[in-house]
Amino acid sequence: MLNSLAFTQSDEIWLDSGFAGEDTIPVLISGQRVNDYLIAIPRGSDQIVIGGCIGSIFHEVIDSAVVEVVIDGREPFHVLSENGLFNFVTEAKGNVVDIFISHPDYHTLDTSIVFPQDANTKLRLLLTPKYRILLRGRVFAGNMPLEGVNVSISHLGKEYATQTLGCYYDSEQYWNCLFDGMFKTELTADTPDDSIYLKLSMDGMQSYTYGMKFQDYTGEIMEFRMKYESVLPAPPKSNINLKLGFPALSLSNDWYMGLSYYRHVGNINRLAYGLDVNMYITNFTVPVETFEGLDPREADSSYINAFVGPSLLYYFIKPDTRWFSSYAGCTFSMNLTELAFVPQLFLGSRIFLDLNKALGLEIRYTEFARTVTHYTFNPYGKAYSSEVSEVFTKLHATIGIQVVF
């Protein structure tokens, strides 16, 4: 049996041996299977079954395609394809049957056939796929992948929203960071010239926009680098500071180490209080007179001066500023070596490396008394020691790391 065709976009001729040209075109659903499928459809004595299979030009079975049927311009009705097969039973008579097939991943197909007289009419309808890509990208801040970035993709008036991934424990309980900062979205276009617009946004980061055509995407994982905003998304409430001063940065050529914690006072973001622990390591050289006529000798010794006490600071440049969030303050410390009260004045600034870590720069002034041991020799070579209280003046530049939270 050969169905008569009106105008069509697809080869729909069905021969008893199967699809036309099936000796050169692979067929996923055999003619016998389609025939068995249609024969099994319940119908009345005066009803006609029209059906067949729907596939793509690349020989793929298409499921869930919407088939709209109109007989001689009457009220349309719809059926869905299941596993590539479809059918409809009708009692209506007419001259022309119009068939419209739509699927979101394929171009719409419309075709017409002369109303058949046989009980079973088999059709093969082929759809052309739309242009489809799997858009993939990875978002960085500097060289650090960013998790939780909001990714908005605009295409043909539609918005697709997703987020970049983070690290996770896989099924074997390994910490997997292979997809950290990545996103992916499948898109379908009518033509390769269709445009795609991406917008990346995240608290504390400048928005990033990017546009391209479908045909420009070659399937690689695109890299996007976002920049930080000039201010933090929210002022930090607390911070921990680790500071280190080198002899080259010291007025008295000594070492400095410090650890401090600060907490902002209520909603007053510019004022903070905390605890500061620090110490100076001083290499002290004392000249020693030996015998008459000989040059003095030198006695080297090291002194550790440790301090601890409450601290108060004030930000004269707001603490949520990324660049040069500067402050001044004072530590009301106790000298643990001499058990004396010693104020320590400081002036500092910080530059945020990311959203919660900053590089700290600080200048600290301290003045305190310390007992130093001196040595003398008598003409017989016997050494005598004596302790002298001396005033130490420290002006130190320090660098460190801050963690805010």
TAMOMO-V671174 format. One record per residue. N is the residue number from 1. RES is the residue in one letter. SS is DSSP state (H for helix, E for strand, - for the rest). PHI is phi in degrees with one decimal (999 if undefined). D_CENTER is the distance of its C-alpha to the mean C-alpha in Angstrom with 1 decimal. Layout:
# TAMOMO-V671174
N_RES_SS_PHI_D_CENTER + N_RES_SS_PHI_D_CENTER
This chain:
# TAMOMO-V671174
1_M_-_999_60.7 + 2_L_-_-125.9_59.0 + 3_N_-_-76.4_57.2 + 4_S_-_-77.8_58.1 + 5_L_E_-116.0_55.3 + 6_A_-_-91.4_55.0 + 7_F_-_-100.3_52.1 + 8_T_-_-152.5_48.9 + 9_Q_-_-106.7_45.6 + 10_S_-_-148.8_45.8 + 11_D_-_-76.5_48.3 + 12_E_-_-115.1_49.6 + 13_I_-_-69.5_53.0 + 14_W_E_-118.5_53.5 + 15_L_E_-100.3_56.4 + 16_D_-_-61.0_58.0 + 17_S_-_-81.7_56.5 + 18_G_E_130.5_53.0 + 19_F_E_-73.3_50.7 + 20_A_-_-64.6_52.3 + 21_G_-_72.4_51.3 + 22_E_-_-73.4_49.8 + 23_D_-_-74.2_51.5 + 24_T_-_-116.1_48.9 + 25_I_-_-112.2_45.9 + 26_P_-_-61.7_44.2 + 27_V_-_-119.8_44.5 + 28_L_-_-80.1_42.2 + 29_I_-_-117.0_44.6 + 30_S_-_-71.7_48.3 + 31_G_H_-62.7_51.0 + 32_Q_H_-65.8_52.7 + 33_R_H_-65.5_49.7 + 34_V_H_-64.1_49.4 + 35_N_H_-61.6_53.2 + 36_D_H_-63.7_53.1 + 37_Y_H_-63.4_50.3 + 38_L_H_-72.9_52.3 + 39_I_H_-62.4_55.6 + 40_A_-_-77.0_54.1 + 41_I_-_-76.1_53.2 + 42_P_-_-63.6_55.8 + 43_R_-_-154.4_57.8 + 44_G_-_-86.7_61.1 + 45_S_-_-66.3_64.1 + 46_D_-_-107.3_63.5 + 47_Q_-_-101.8_59.7 + 48_I_E_-120.5_57.8 + 49_V_E_-104.4_54.5 + 50_I_E_-117.7_52.2 + 51_G_E_-171.3_49.1 + 52_G_E_158.6_47.5 + 53_C_E_-127.6_44.1 + 54_I_E_-121.9_41.1 + 55_G_E_-141.4_39.1 + 56_S_E_-102.9_37.2 + 57_I_-_-67.5_38.7 + 58_F_-_-101.5_36.8 + 59_H_-_65.6_38.8 + 60_E_-_-109.4_36.1 + 61_V_E_-72.4_37.2 + 62_I_-_-110.5_35.6 + 63_D_-_-102.5_35.2 + 64_S_-_60.9_35.1 + 65_A_-_-78.3_36.4 + 66_V_E_-90.1_38.3 + 67_V_E_-108.0_41.9 + 68_E_E_-103.3_43.8 + 69_V_E_-120.2_47.6 + 70_V_E_-130.2_50.2 + 71_I_E_-107.6_53.9 + 72_D_-_53.0_56.1 + 73_G_-_75.1_53.8 + 74_R_-_-77.9_54.0 + 75_E_-_-60.5_51.4 + 76_P_-_-75.4_48.3 + 77_F_E_-135.8_47.0 + 78_H_E_-127.8_43.8 + 79_V_E_-138.0_43.1 + 80_L_E_-113.5_40.0 + 81_S_-_-79.5_39.9 + 82_E_E_-125.6_39.5 + 83_N_-_54.3_38.7 + 84_G_-_86.3_39.7 + 85_L_E_-106.8_43.1 + 86_F_E_-147.4_44.4 + 87_N_E_-161.5_47.8 + 88_F_E_-147.4_49.7 + 89_V_E_-106.0_53.2 + 90_T_E_-138.2_55.3 + 91_E_-_-103.8_58.9 + 92_A_-_-67.5_58.6 + 93_K_-_-106.3_60.6 + 94_G_-_-175.1_60.0 + 95_N_-_-101.8_59.9 + 96_V_E_-129.9_56.2 + 97_V_E_-110.4_53.1 + 98_D_E_-95.6_49.9 + 99_I_E_-122.9_46.7 + 100_F_E_-121.4_43.2 + 101_I_E_-120.3_40.2 + 102_S_E_-132.4_36.6 + 103_H_E_-155.2_33.2 + 104_P_-_-60.4_29.7 + 105_D_-_-99.4_29.1 + 106_Y_E_-136.5_32.5 + 107_H_E_-69.1_34.8 + 108_T_E_-67.3_37.4 + 109_L_E_-115.1_40.8 + 110_D_E_-128.0_44.1 + 111_T_E_-150.4_47.5 + 112_S_E_-138.0_51.0 + 113_I_E_-132.2_53.8 + 114_V_E_-70.8_57.4 + 115_F_-_-55.9_58.1 + 116_P_-_-76.1_59.1 + 117_Q_-_-104.9_62.3 + 118_D_-_-82.1_61.4 + 119_A_-_-70.9_60.0 + 120_N_E_-123.6_56.9 + 121_T_E_-127.2_54.9 + 122_K_E_-106.1_52.1 + 123_L_E_-127.5_49.4 + 124_R_E_-119.9_46.6 + 125_L_E_-119.5_43.9 + 126_L_E_-112.3_41.3 + 127_L_E_-105.8_38.1 + 128_T_-_-97.1_36.1 + 129_P_E_-64.6_32.3 + 130_K_-_-76.6_30.0 + 131_Y_E_-78.1_27.6 + 132_R_E_-128.9_24.5 + 133_I_E_-136.2_21.3 + 134_L_E_-106.0_18.1 + 135_L_E_-77.0_15.5 + 136_R_E_-127.6_12.6 + 137_G_E_-154.1_9.9 + 138_R_E_-137.1_7.1 + 139_V_E_-111.4_5.3 + 140_F_E_-125.5_6.8 + 141_A_E_-120.0_8.7 + 142_G_-_68.6_11.9 + 143_N_-_-109.8_11.6 + 144_M_E_-102.5_8.9 + 145_P_E_-62.8_5.6 + 146_L_-_-106.3_2.9 + 147_E_-_-94.0_3.0 + 148_G_-_79.0_4.9 + 149_V_-_-75.3_4.7 + 150_N_E_-77.4_8.2 + 151_V_E_-115.0_9.3 + 152_S_E_-111.5_13.1 + 153_I_E_-116.3_15.3 + 154_S_E_-107.0_19.0 + 155_H_E_-156.1_21.8 + 156_L_-_52.6_25.5 + 157_G_-_79.8_25.1 + 158_K_E_-102.4_22.7 + 159_E_E_-114.2_19.3 + 160_Y_E_-116.2_16.7 + 161_A_E_-113.5_13.8 + 162_T_E_-151.1_10.8 + 163_Q_E_-137.7_7.2 + 164_T_-_-74.2_4.3 + 165_L_-_-83.4_6.0 + 166_G_-_-123.5_6.8 + 167_C_-_-75.8_10.2 + 168_Y_E_-157.8_13.3 + 169_Y_E_-87.1_17.1 + 170_D_-_-81.3_18.5 + 171_S_-_-64.7_22.0 + 172_E_-_-100.2_23.6 + 173_Q_-_64.7_22.0 + 174_Y_-_-96.1_20.1 + 175_W_E_-77.6_16.8 + 176_N_E_-105.9_14.6 + 177_C_-_-119.2_11.5 + 178_L_-_-64.3_12.2 + 179_F_-_-109.7_9.4 + 180_D_-_-63.3_6.7 + 181_G_-_81.2_3.5 + 182_M_E_-101.7_6.3 + 183_F_E_-141.8_8.1 + 184_K_E_-151.4_11.9 + 185_T_E_-149.0_14.7 + 186_E_E_-90.1_18.4 + 187_L_E_-126.5_20.5 + 188_T_E_-126.9_24.2 + 189_A_E_-127.6_26.3 + 190_D_-_-74.5_30.0 + 191_T_-_-136.7_30.2 + 192_P_-_-64.1_28.2 + 193_D_-_-84.7_28.6 + 194_D_-_-61.1_26.5 + 195_S_E_-100.6_23.7 + 196_I_E_-126.4_20.0 + 197_Y_E_-124.6_18.1 + 198_L_E_-113.1_14.3 + 199_K_E_-131.2_13.0 + 200_L_E_-106.9_9.6 + 201_S_E_-145.5_9.9 + 202_M_-_-164.5_8.9 + 203_D_-_-57.7_11.6 + 204_G_-_87.6_12.7 + 205_M_E_-121.8_11.2 + 206_Q_-_-72.6_13.4 + 207_S_-_-63.1_13.1 + 208_Y_E_-129.2_12.7 + 209_T_E_-121.5_15.0 + 210_Y_E_-152.7_16.1 + 211_G_E_-126.7_19.1 + 212_M_E_-161.7_20.7 + 213_K_E_-99.8_23.4 + 214_F_H_-56.5_23.3 + 215_Q_H_-70.0_25.6 + 216_D_H_-81.7_23.5 + 217_Y_-_-87.3_20.8 + 218_T_-_-105.7_21.9 + 219_G_-_99.2_19.5 + 220_E_-_-76.7_17.4 + 221_I_-_-82.6_13.7 + 222_M_E_-73.8_13.0 + 223_E_E_-111.2_11.1 + 224_F_E_-123.0_9.9 + 225_R_E_-119.4_10.1 + 226_M_-_-96.2_9.9 + 227_K_-_-108.7_12.6 + 228_Y_E_-75.5_13.3 + 229_E_-_-69.0_15.8 + 230_S_-_-73.1_19.3 + 231_V_E_-129.3_19.4 + 232_L_-_-72.4_17.3 + 233_P_-_-62.9_16.4 + 234_A_-_-151.3_19.1 + 235_P_-_-61.2_21.8 + 236_P_-_-69.6_21.6 + 237_K_-_-93.3_24.5 + 238_S_E_-138.9_25.0 + 239_N_E_-154.3_24.5 + 240_I_E_-115.7_25.8 + 241_N_E_-123.0_27.1 + 242_L_E_-117.8_28.3 + 243_K_E_-123.5_30.6 + 244_L_E_-143.1_32.7 + 245_G_E_-120.7_35.6 + 246_F_-_-100.5_37.4 + 247_P_H_-56.7_41.1 + 248_A_H_-67.2_40.5 + 249_L_H_-99.9_38.8 + 250_S_E_-115.2_41.7 + 251_L_-_-67.0_45.0 + 252_S_-_-110.3_46.9 + 253_N_-_58.2_45.1 + 254_D_-_-129.2_43.5 + 255_W_E_-95.6_40.3 + 256_Y_E_-137.8_38.2 + 257_M_E_-136.4_35.7 + 258_G_E_-148.3_34.3 + 259_L_E_-137.8_32.0 + 260_S_E_-144.1_31.5 + 261_Y_E_-132.7_29.9 + 262_Y_E_-130.4_29.8 + 263_R_E_-134.0_29.4 + 264_H_E_-70.9_29.7 + 265_V_E_-82.1_32.8 + 266_G_-_52.3_32.1 + 267_N_-_-94.7_30.7 + 268_I_E_-87.8_32.1 + 269_N_E_-70.2_28.9 + 270_R_E_-82.9_31.0 + 271_L_E_-113.1_33.1 + 272_A_E_-140.4_32.2 + 273_Y_E_-127.1_34.3 + 274_G_E_-179.5_33.8 + 275_L_E_-127.8_35.4 + 276_D_E_-126.0_35.8 + 277_V_E_-122.5_37.0 + 278_N_E_-150.9_38.0 + 279_M_E_-154.3_40.6 + 280_Y_E_-109.4_42.4 + 281_I_E_-114.6_43.7 + 282_T_E_-112.5_46.7 + 283_N_E_-91.6_48.8 + 284_F_E_-110.8_52.3 + 285_T_E_-112.9_55.2 + 286_V_E_-116.9_58.8 + 287_P_E_-70.8_61.8 + 288_V_E_-123.8_64.7 + 289_E_-_-79.5_68.3 + 290_T_-_-107.5_70.3 + 291_F_-_-100.2_73.8 + 292_E_-_-62.5_75.7 + 293_G_-_92.9_75.1 + 294_L_-_-101.0_71.8 + 295_D_-_-68.9_68.4 + 296_P_-_-63.9_66.2 + 297_R_E_-94.8_63.8 + 298_E_E_-121.6_60.2 + 299_A_E_-110.6_58.8 + 300_D_E_-96.3_55.0 + 301_S_E_-150.8_53.2 + 302_S_E_-116.1_49.8 + 303_Y_E_-125.8_49.2 + 304_I_E_-107.9_46.2 + 305_N_E_-117.8_45.9 + 306_A_E_-105.0_43.6 + 307_F_E_-135.8_42.7 + 308_V_E_-150.1_41.0 + 309_G_E_171.8_41.0 + 310_P_E_-68.8_39.3 + 311_S_E_-138.3_37.4 + 312_L_E_-136.2_36.8 + 313_L_E_-138.8_34.7 + 314_Y_E_-132.1_34.2 + 315_Y_E_-87.2_31.4 + 316_F_-_-87.5_33.2 + 317_I_-_-118.6_29.9 + 318_K_-_-49.3_27.6 + 319_P_-_-70.6_25.3 + 320_D_-_-93.2_22.1 + 321_T_E_-81.0_22.6 + 322_R_-_-70.2_20.2 + 323_W_-_-104.2_23.0 + 324_F_-_56.0_26.2 + 325_S_-_-80.1_26.2 + 326_S_-_-94.0_29.8 + 327_Y_E_-153.9_32.1 + 328_A_E_-137.8_35.6 + 329_G_E_-169.9_37.1 + 330_C_E_-146.3_39.7 + 331_T_E_-104.1_39.8 + 332_F_E_-92.7_43.1 + 333_S_E_-98.9_43.4 + 334_M_E_-111.9_46.1 + 335_N_E_-75.9_47.3 + 336_L_-_-71.5_47.5 + 337_T_-_-81.5_50.0 + 338_E_-_-104.2_52.5 + 339_L_-_53.3_51.6 + 340_A_E_-132.1_51.6 + 341_F_E_-77.0_49.4 + 342_V_E_-136.7_47.4 + 343_P_E_-78.6_45.2 + 344_Q_E_-125.7_42.3 + 345_L_E_-94.1_41.1 + 346_F_E_-147.6_37.7 + 347_L_E_-135.3_35.7 + 348_G_E_-148.1_32.0 + 349_S_E_-152.9_28.8 + 350_R_E_-142.3_25.1 + 351_I_E_-124.1_22.2 + 352_F_E_-75.3_18.7 + 353_L_-_-84.2_16.6 + 354_D_-_-147.7_13.4 + 355_L_-_-79.2_13.3 + 356_N_-_-140.1_15.7 + 357_K_E_-129.2_17.5 + 358_A_E_-136.6_20.2 + 359_L_E_-92.2_23.0 + 360_G_E_-103.1_26.3 + 361_L_E_-126.2_29.6 + 362_E_E_-146.9_32.8 + 363_I_E_-116.9_36.6 + 364_R_E_-126.4_38.8 + 365_Y_E_-115.7_42.5 + 366_T_E_-141.1_44.6 + 367_E_E_-135.4_48.4 + 368_F_E_-154.6_50.2 + 369_A_E_-94.5_53.5 + 370_R_E_-145.3_53.6 + 371_T_E_-79.6_56.6 + 372_V_E_-118.6_57.0 + 373_T_E_-90.0_59.5 + 374_H_E_-112.6_62.0 + 375_Y_E_-126.9_64.6 + 376_T_E_-133.3_68.1 + 377_F_E_-122.0_70.8 + 378_N_-_-91.4_74.6 + 379_P_-_-57.8_77.0 + 380_Y_-_-90.4_77.2 + 381_G_-_89.4_73.5 + 382_K_-_-83.2_72.6 + 383_A_E_-93.2_69.2 + 384_Y_E_-125.9_68.7 + 385_S_E_-106.1_65.4 + 386_S_E_-145.6_64.9 + 387_E_E_-102.7_62.0 + 388_V_E_-126.8_61.3 + 389_S_E_-84.7_58.9 + 390_E_E_-123.1_56.8 + 391_V_E_-96.1_54.3 + 392_F_E_-100.9_50.8 + 393_T_E_-115.1_48.9 + 394_K_E_-115.7_45.2 + 395_L_E_-128.5_43.0 + 396_H_E_-128.4_39.7 + 397_A_E_-98.0_36.4 + 398_T_E_-125.3_33.5 + 399_I_E_-124.3_29.9 + 400_G_E_-169.6_27.4 + 401_I_E_-121.5_23.9 + 402_Q_E_-117.2_23.0 + 403_V_E_-118.0_20.6 + 404_V_E_-107.4_20.4 + 405_F_-_-158.4_19.8
